[in-house]
Amino acid sequence: MEQDDISRVVEMAWEDRTPFEAIEQQFGMNESAVIRLMRQTLKPSSFRLWRARVGGRRTKHHKLRPRGVLRAYCPTQYKR
């Protein structure tokens, strides 16, 4: 995996509204692979913060999301 791809996966993993399934669809990495990548890429304290942040987050998993939410990111996230 190239450095640009790794950076994008890390960015998507930090985003609250990007589900792990979107990362898997785009990069072929399941949730456990993303966790391994984050553990290798981030500092230990940053990894612990990230794990605590995504641990109970409903928006990180398609099955836990409310039915009406179909997007992978907030509409105001990518302003032009």
C-alpha positions in Angstrom: 0.0 0.0 0.0 1.4 3.4 -1.0 1.9 6.2 1.5 -0.9 8.3 0.0 -3.3 5.4 0.5 -2.2 4.9 4.1 -2.8 8.6 4.8 -6.2 8.4 3.3 -7.2 5.3 5.3 -6.0 7.0 8.5 -8.0 10.1 7.6 -11.1 8.1 6.9 -10.7 6.1 10.1 -10.5 9.3 12.2 -13.7 10.7 10.5 -16.7 10.1 12.6 -19.1 9.5 9.8 -17.0 7.3 7.6 -17.9 3.6 8.3 -15.4 0.8 8.3 -17.4 -0.7 5.5 -16.6 2.3 3.3 -12.9 1.8 4.0 -13.2 -1.9 3.1 -15.0 -1.1 -0.1 -12.5 1.5 -1.3 -9.2 -0.1 0.0 -10.1 -3.7 0.7 -9.2 -3.4 4.4 -11.7 -4.8 7.0 -12.1 -3.3 10.4 -9.3 -5.4 12.1 -6.9 -4.5 9.3 -7.7 -0.8 9.8 -7.1 -1.2 13.5 -3.7 -2.9 12.9 -2.8 -0.1 10.5 -3.8 2.6 13.0 -1.8 0.8 15.7 1.3 0.8 13.5 0.9 4.3 12.2 -0.2 6.3 15.2 1.7 7.1 18.4 0.4 4.9 21.2 -1.4 7.7 22.9 -3.1 8.7 19.7 -4.1 5.1 19.0 -5.7 4.8 22.5 -7.6 8.1 21.9 -8.8 6.8 18.5 -9.9 3.5 19.8 -11.9 5.1 22.6 -13.4 7.5 20.1 -14.6 4.9 17.6 -15.4 2.2 20.2 -19.0 3.2 20.9 -19.6 5.3 17.8 -22.7 4.1 15.9 -21.7 5.9 12.7 -18.6 3.8 12.2 -20.7 0.7 11.4 -23.4 0.5 8.7 -25.5 -2.0 10.8 -25.5 0.4 13.8 -26.5 3.5 11.8 -30.0 4.9 11.8 -31.8 3.8 8.7 -32.0 7.3 7.1 -28.2 7.9 7.1 -26.9 6.8 3.7 -23.9 9.1 3.3 -20.3 8.4 4.4 -19.5 11.9 5.5 -21.1 15.1 6.7 -22.5 17.3 3.8 -20.4 20.3 5.0 -17.2 18.3 5.4 -15.9 18.9 1.9 -16.5 22.5 1.2 -15.4 24.0 -2.2 
